[in-house]
């Protein structure tokens, strides 16, 4: 019986196990940067979607408004790195967010103001607009009386 146990050499050697662990380590090291880039692209997609939604709300307010100078909406960016990793399409066919002045600072955590003037022209700013622009999120809302 002792002879049978010596002939039975099933299992992995230490060297084989170390090679497998090393291969897994290399695969993880390659996949982490790819995952972080994809995560940032998803944050950028959320930001672009929020900008488009804000534009739609402001444009609707311009169409139904009473001749005000324009409307604006605040968008708080989700991006964590400066600049755009992806190359998004133009918003409303008229504004490229990557080359606009706000596009360079959109990841800084400061809010982005989406503005639509009474002619329907879209613009982005990093400061709250003045000159008669109305906050689109307050249009049509009444304050409750107590």
C-alpha positions in Angstrom: 0.0 0.0 0.0 2.9 2.4 0.7 4.2 1.8 -2.8 0.8 2.8 -4.3 0.8 6.1 -2.4 4.2 7.0 -3.7 3.2 6.4 -7.3 0.0 8.5 -7.0 1.4 12.0 -7.8 -1.8 13.9 -8.5 -2.0 17.6 -7.9 -0.1 20.8 -8.8 3.4 21.7 -8.0 4.2 25.0 -6.3 5.8 26.4 -9.5 2.6 25.7 -11.5 0.5 27.5 -8.9 2.8 30.5 -8.8 2.6 30.7 -12.6 -1.2 30.7 -12.5 -1.3 33.4 -9.8 1.2 35.5 -11.9 -1.0 35.2 -15.0 -4.1 36.3 -13.0 -2.2 39.2 -11.6 -1.2 40.4 -15.1 -4.8 40.1 -16.3 -6.0 42.2 -13.3 -3.3 44.8 -13.9 -4.4 45.1 -17.5 -8.1 45.2 -16.8 -8.2 47.9 -14.1 -7.2 50.9 -16.4 -9.6 49.7 -19.0 -12.4 49.5 -16.4 -11.6 53.1 -15.1 -11.7 54.5 -18.6 -15.1 52.8 -19.3 -16.4 54.1 -15.9 -15.4 57.7 -16.8 -17.0 57.3 -20.3 -20.3 56.4 -18.5 -20.0 59.4 -16.3 -19.5 61.6 -19.4 -22.6 60.0 -21.0 -24.6 60.9 -17.9 -23.3 64.5 -18.1 -24.1 64.8 -21.8 -27.6 63.3 -21.2 -28.2 65.8 -18.4 -27.1 68.7 -20.6 -29.4 67.6 -23.4 -32.3 67.2 -20.9 -31.6 70.7 -19.5 -31.5 72.1 -23.1 -34.9 70.4 -23.8 -36.4 71.9 -20.7 -35.1 75.4 -21.5 -36.1 75.2 -25.1 -39.7 74.2 -24.1 -39.8 77.2 -21.7 -38.6 79.5 -24.5 -41.4 78.2 -26.8 -44.1 78.6 -24.2 -42.6 81.6 -22.4 -43.6 85.2 -22.4 -40.8 86.8 -24.3 -38.2 86.6 -21.5 -34.5 87.0 -22.4 -34.0 83.3 -22.0 -33.9 80.4 -19.6 -31.1 78.4 -17.9 -30.8 75.2 -16.0 -28.1 74.0 -13.7 -26.3 70.7 -14.4 -23.9 69.2 -11.8 -21.3 67.2 -13.6 -20.5 63.6 -12.5 -17.1 63.4 -14.3 -14.0 63.0 -12.2 -11.2 63.9 -14.7 -10.7 67.1 -16.6 -11.6 67.0 -20.3 -13.5 64.4 -22.2 -12.3 60.8 -22.7 -15.1 60.1 -25.2 -15.9 62.2 -28.2 -19.6 63.1 -27.8 -21.9 64.4 -30.5 -23.0 68.0 -30.7 -25.8 68.9 -28.4 -28.9 70.0 -30.4 -26.8 70.0 -33.5 -25.3 73.3 -32.5 -22.9 73.0 -29.6 -19.8 70.9 -29.2 -19.3 70.5 -25.4 -15.7 69.4 -25.8 -14.4 72.6 -27.4 -16.6 75.0 -25.5 -15.0 76.9 -22.7 -17.0 74.9 -20.2 -16.0 71.6 -21.7 -12.5 72.0 -20.4 -13.6 72.7 -16.8 -16.7 70.5 -16.7 -15.0 67.9 -14.4 -13.9 70.4 -11.8 -17.1 69.9 -9.8 -18.5 73.3 -10.5 -22.0 73.5 -11.9 -22.6 74.0 -15.6 -25.3 76.4 -16.7 -27.2 75.5 -19.8 -28.7 78.6 -21.3 -31.2 79.1 -24.1 -31.9 82.6 -25.3 -35.3 83.7 -26.8 -34.0 82.9 -30.3 -33.3 79.3 -29.2 -29.5 79.6 -29.2 -27.9 77.2 -26.8 -24.8 78.1 -24.8 -23.0 76.7 -21.7 -21.5 78.8 -19.0 -19.6 78.2 -15.7 -21.3 81.2 -14.0 -24.9 81.9 -13.3 -26.3 84.0 -16.2 -27.8 87.4 -15.6 -29.5 89.9 -17.9 -33.0 88.6 -17.4 -32.4 84.8 -17.7 -34.9 82.8 -15.7 -34.2 79.5 -13.9 -36.1 76.9 -15.9 -36.6 74.7 -12.9 -38.8 77.3 -11.3 -41.1 77.9 -14.3 -44.7 76.8 -13.7 -44.1 76.0 -10.0 -46.0 77.8 -7.3 -44.8 78.3 -3.8 -47.0 76.7 -1.2 -48.7 79.1 1.2 -49.1 78.2 4.8 
